[in-house]
Amino acid sequence: MTIIDEILIDLQGMGYTAPGLERVLGLNQGSIEIAKMTNDPEVIALLKIIKTYPWLLDVAEHNFDESMSKRIMFHSAIDAMMNDEHNRNLNKEI
């Protein structure tokens, strides 16, 4: 199993598929499959960034529109802070 396979498994757990990623990012069909065979470092870096910041796919789906990008980033930051606060509160209860 390649690092790309491992990242794709994680992304599938978030609801993303390789063909869906290719479509949203404007990659040629089958690009990720080819990258898996060659362990393409650029694709590995891209997938790591997407795994870390999955909201970037929403930005891509909105054609990288600046105002939508800011809105998506803002909402993602709020969601992350709320989840962190919720997790801290759960840890205090334990």
N, C-alpha and C positions, 0 to 999 in steps of 0.2 A: 504494500500500500504506500502510495506516495504522499508527500506533504499536501499536495493539491487534493488528493482523495480525502485526507483527514479534514481539511478545511471545508470541502464540499459537504461532508457528513454534518459538520457543525452548522453550516449554512442551511442545509436541508432541515435541520431541527428548528430553524427559525422560519421555515416556510419557503426557502428559495431553492430553485433547481438550476442546474448548469445551463439548460436552454433559456430559462428566464433571465439569468444573469447576462448571457450573451445578447439577448434581445434588448434589455434595458441599457446595457453599456455600448451597444452598437458594434459588437464583435461579430465576426463571421460565424455562421453556424458550424459547430464542431471545433471551434478554436480552443475551448477548454480541454476537450478530449485530446487534441493534438499536443497541447501544453503539458498534459499529464505524462505523455510519452517522452517528452524531452526535458521535463522538470524546468520549464521556462521560468527563469528568475523574475522576469517582469510580471508574469501572470501570478506567480506566488506572492509577490509584493502586493499586487492589486487585490488579491483575494484576502490577504491578511488585513489590509486596510478596511475592506468591506466587512470582514468578520468583526473587526474592532468597532467600526462605525457603520452599522447596517443602514442607518438613516440616509447615507449617501446614495443608496439605490433609489430612495424616494426623490432625492434631488435630481438624479439622472432621469427618472421617469417624467419629471417636469421640465426636461430639456435645459437643466442648469439655470433656470430662471432665477435671477438674483433675489427678488423679493420672496419667492417661494423658498429658495434655499435658506434665507434667513429665518423664515417662519418655521421650516422643518427643523433647522438646527436648534432654534429656541425651544420648540416643543420637546425635542429629544433631550435637551439639557434639563428642562423642568422634570420630565419623566424620570431621568436618571437620578436627579436629586431627590425626588419623592421616593423612589425605590430604595436609595441609600438610606434615607431617613427611616423608612419603614423597617428596613433590615436592622438598623441600629437599635430601634425600639424593640424588635423581637429578641435581639441578643441580650438586651437589658433584662428582659423577662425571664430568661433562662438561668 
